């Protein structure tokens, strides 16, 4: 925990119990994309006494400090993931909400080519693909209609 505490201090945040616990949760969770409500449920399951307002505040602070990246998928709620420095894109299942990360150099190059054709210089981008994951497409539920 000392490394996490010093990291928080280095970016100008006090190393409080809730901040340390939420950082640890993101580092150790098998789920890479978590909403504030997901964080709250996981902490409640561990008997942590951290309120939802505190969680929202810490997530915002972590986003502003560059620790977390916020995404707004079609679910309408923000989800966060650790900022590990590497670029990747996302596939999001409309049915179950599963998020799959991917990186494809061909897609990245094509985006750069298209931008150059239009005299555009890409500074940053996000690519979200929406559809059905393999598990949901196998289920007997009605097919998704947009």
C-alpha positions in Angstrom: 0.0 0.0 0.0 2.9 2.3 0.5 3.6 2.6 -3.2 -0.1 3.5 -3.9 0.0 6.0 -1.1 3.2 7.7 -2.4 1.7 7.7 -5.9 -1.4 9.5 -4.7 0.8 12.0 -2.8 2.9 12.6 -6.0 -0.2 13.6 -7.9 -1.4 15.9 -5.2 -4.0 13.6 -3.5 -4.1 12.7 0.1 -3.7 8.9 0.6 -7.1 8.4 2.3 -8.6 5.0 3.1 -11.3 5.3 0.5 -8.9 6.4 -2.3 -6.5 3.6 -1.5 -9.3 1.0 -1.4 -10.8 2.2 -4.7 -7.4 2.2 -6.4 -6.8 -1.3 -5.1 -10.2 -2.4 -6.4 -9.4 -1.3 -9.9 -6.0 -2.8 -9.9 -7.3 -6.2 -8.7 -10.7 -6.5 -10.2 -11.3 -9.1 -13.0 -13.8 -6.6 -14.4 -11.7 -3.9 -16.2 -14.7 -1.4 -16.7 -16.6 -0.4 -13.6 -19.3 2.1 -13.0 -19.6 4.0 -9.6 -22.4 1.6 -8.8 -20.2 -1.4 -9.6 -17.5 -0.1 -7.3 -20.1 0.5 -4.5 -21.5 -3.0 -4.8 -18.0 -4.6 -4.7 -17.1 -2.5 -1.7 -20.4 -3.4 0.1 -19.7 -7.1 -0.6 -16.3 -6.6 1.2 -18.0 -4.8 4.2 -16.2 -1.6 3.3 -17.9 1.5 4.7 -17.5 3.9 1.7 -20.6 5.8 0.6 -21.7 6.3 -3.0 -21.0 10.1 -2.9 -17.4 9.4 -1.8 -17.0 6.9 -4.6 -18.2 9.4 -7.2 -15.9 12.1 -5.8 -12.9 9.7 -5.8 -13.6 8.5 -9.4 -13.7 12.1 -10.6 -10.5 12.9 -8.8 -8.8 9.8 -10.3 -10.0 10.7 -13.8 -8.7 14.3 -13.4 -5.4 13.0 -12.2 -5.1 10.6 -15.1 -5.4 7.4 -13.0 -8.7 6.4 -14.6 -10.2 6.9 -18.0 -14.0 7.5 -18.2 -16.1 6.0 -21.0 -19.7 6.6 -21.9 -21.0 3.5 -23.6 -24.5 3.2 -24.8 -25.7 2.1 -21.3 -26.0 5.8 -20.4 -23.8 5.5 -17.4 -20.1 6.3 -17.1 -17.7 3.4 -16.6 -14.1 3.7 -15.6 -10.9 1.8 -16.4 -7.3 2.1 -15.2 -5.2 4.3 -17.4 -2.4 1.9 -18.3 -1.0 4.1 -21.0 -1.7 1.9 -24.1 -4.4 2.7 -26.6 -7.2 0.2 -27.3 -10.7 0.2 -28.6 -13.9 -1.4 -27.3 -16.7 -3.7 -28.4 -19.8 -3.4 -26.2 -22.6 -6.0 -26.1 -26.0 -4.4 -26.1 -27.6 -7.3 -24.3 -25.3 -8.0 -21.3 -23.1 -4.9 -21.3 -19.9 -7.0 -21.6 -17.0 -4.9 -22.8 -14.2 -6.4 -24.9 -11.0 -4.5 -25.5 -9.0 -4.8 -28.7 -6.3 -3.2 -30.7 -5.8 -3.6 -34.5 -2.9 -1.8 -36.2 -4.8 -2.0 -39.6 -7.7 0.0 -38.1 -5.3 2.5 -36.6 -3.5 3.0 -39.9 -6.7 3.3 -41.9 -7.9 6.0 -39.5 -4.7 7.9 -40.0 -5.0 7.6 -43.8 -8.5 8.8 -43.8 -7.6 11.8 -41.6 -4.7 12.7 -43.8 -6.9 12.6 -46.9 -9.0 15.2 -45.2 -6.1 17.3 -44.0 -7.0 16.3 -40.4 -4.5 15.6 -37.7 -5.8 13.1 -35.1 -4.9 14.0 -31.5 -6.9 11.3 -29.8 -9.8 9.0 -30.7 -12.2 6.4 -29.3 -13.7 3.6 -31.2 -16.7 1.8 -29.8 -18.3 -1.1 -31.7 -21.8 -2.1 -30.5 -23.4 -5.5 -31.1 -23.9 -8.9 -29.5 -21.1 -10.8 -27.8 -20.7 -14.5 -28.6 -22.5 -15.7 -25.4 -25.6 -13.5 -26.1 -25.8 -14.5 -29.7 -26.0 -18.1 -28.6 -28.8 -17.5 -26.2 -32.5 -18.1 -27.0 -33.5 -14.5 -26.3 -35.0 -12.4 -29.1 -32.4 -11.0 -31.5 -31.4 -7.4 -30.8 -33.1 -4.7 -32.9 -31.8 -1.2 -32.9 
